[in-house]
Amino acid sequence: MAHQDRHAAAIERLNERAEHWLNLGEQVWHDRVGRVCVILTVAFLWLTAALVEPAFLLLLVAAVAGLWYRLRHLPVEEPVDDWF
């Protein structure tokens, strides 16, 4: 019985983590600067790996740093005071 409880708790933690990452992905995708950083990160990662060119590695690091900075400083949406 204890094994099933541990398994259920582990599954619940995994679901919470997945939900957190999905929410974070939605927030980044709806932010224009964050979306550009994600696209550049994927593109430079692909170019670095596919062409085996270390010159793209610097651009990849810059895109990841921009994405990391943007994740730490996402703009907070203020509620709209629309009572008309």
C-alpha atoms as one frame of an Amber mdcrd trajectory, in Angstrom:
protein
   0.000   0.000   0.000   2.830   2.405   0.811   4.315   1.766  -2.622   1.086
   2.881  -4.291   0.985   6.049  -2.156   4.548   6.933  -3.129   3.740   6.266
  -6.764   0.653   8.489  -6.592   2.640  11.272  -4.922   5.373  11.009  -7.568
   2.804  11.175 -10.361   1.209  14.219  -8.730   4.583  15.998  -8.507   5.272
  15.202 -12.161   1.880  16.606 -13.136   2.592  19.798 -11.174   5.967  20.193
 -12.884   4.471  19.608 -16.318   1.722  22.141 -15.596   4.324  24.678 -14.427
   6.399  24.274 -17.612   3.322  24.471 -19.838   2.183  27.681 -18.126   5.665
  29.126 -18.467   5.731  28.184 -22.143   2.384  29.911 -22.688   3.604  33.055
 -20.930   6.771  33.172 -23.014   4.942  32.451 -26.259   2.441  35.274 -25.667
   5.296  37.699 -24.944   6.702  38.984 -28.241  10.306  39.391 -27.041  10.238
  36.005 -25.314   8.899  34.349 -28.467  11.730  35.833 -30.539  14.290  34.602
 -27.999  12.818  31.078 -28.086  12.849  30.979 -31.885  16.427  32.298 -32.032
  17.531  29.790 -29.385  16.107  26.877 -31.357  17.517  28.186 -34.638  21.028
  28.731 -33.274  20.971  25.367 -31.514  20.033  23.706 -34.789  22.702  25.616
 -36.740  25.365  24.827 -34.142  24.546  21.113 -34.121  23.818  20.639 -37.825
  26.765  22.570 -39.209  29.143  21.700 -36.363  30.203  25.319 -36.433  31.358
  26.738 -33.095  30.785  30.296 -34.327  27.035  29.807 -33.836  27.667  28.754
 -30.244  28.247  32.366 -29.187  24.958  33.399 -30.780  23.241  30.462 -29.065
  24.590  31.565 -25.689  23.405  35.126 -26.339  19.898  33.933 -27.274  19.698
  31.697 -24.189  20.874  34.579 -21.996  18.219  36.847 -23.497  15.550  34.210
 -22.919  16.725  33.630 -19.349  16.669  37.366 -18.627  13.217  37.709 -20.165
  11.868  34.822 -18.072  13.072  36.568 -14.923  11.534  39.889 -15.980   8.241
  39.013 -17.654   5.903  42.013 -17.759   2.996  41.867 -15.357  -0.360  42.489
 -16.954  -2.373  45.039 -15.045  -6.115  44.484 -14.797  -8.187  46.609 -17.143
 -10.497  49.023 -15.366 -13.256  48.924 -17.941 -16.561  49.642 -16.237 -18.351
  51.415 -19.056
